Amino acid sequence: MATTVNDATMTVTVNEDIILNGHQVGSKTIQKIDGINEASRRILTVTTEPETEILALSSSAGRGTYSSSDLQYIRVTNLDDTNFVRLTFVSGTSEETARKANRFDVKLEAERTMIFTNPSISGSNENLAFTSFNDFTDLKATANTASVDIELFVASK
């Protein structure tokens, strides 16, 4: 079967609009990402315990899993108006490896958005010196005091 999906160019626009003391200090940035042929958007609930796996990466795409080499864009938006969510990027193939491998945590405040444009991370719970970037294998989320809804948008080749 031949595909009927044509590659498309995704346009991402970031617009900061602020006037301070009568002066415009915001800006507008437009990025075009060519070759997109897969896109996914979903809203899911993140609980306080246990961590909720919201995205998985591997060498090839599968059910609920994206190809790390094809990943182009991830947007996570916290839809809650009060509570933050902790995003945890993990690289490793098992739970034991994941605890000792790279972990990178980010606090996503209520009603805020974060954008990531590649799977490369660096971090350690061992306070080791930087050696290289590794592709994360799992993106997990944990709500701080009550369950929150997040929106996840992923685009890949």
WOMORA-V413935 format. One record per run of one state. SS is the DSSP state (~ for helix, > for strand, _ for the rest). FROM is the first residue (numbers start at 1). LEN is the number of residues. If there is no record, write none. Layout:
BEGIN
ss=[SS/SS]
from=[FROM/FROM]
len=[LEN/LEN]
END
This chain:
BEGIN
ss=[_/>/_/>/_/>/_/>/_/>/_/>/_/>/_/>/_/>/_/>/_/~/_/>/_/>/_/>/_/>/_/>/_/>/_]
from=[1/8/16/19/21/23/25/28/37/38/47/52/59/62/63/65/68/71/79/85/91/95/101/103/109/113/117/120/122/134/136/138/144/148/157]
len=[7/8/3/2/2/2/3/9/1/9/5/7/3/1/2/3/3/8/6/6/4/6/2/6/4/4/3/2/12/2/2/6/4/9/1]
END
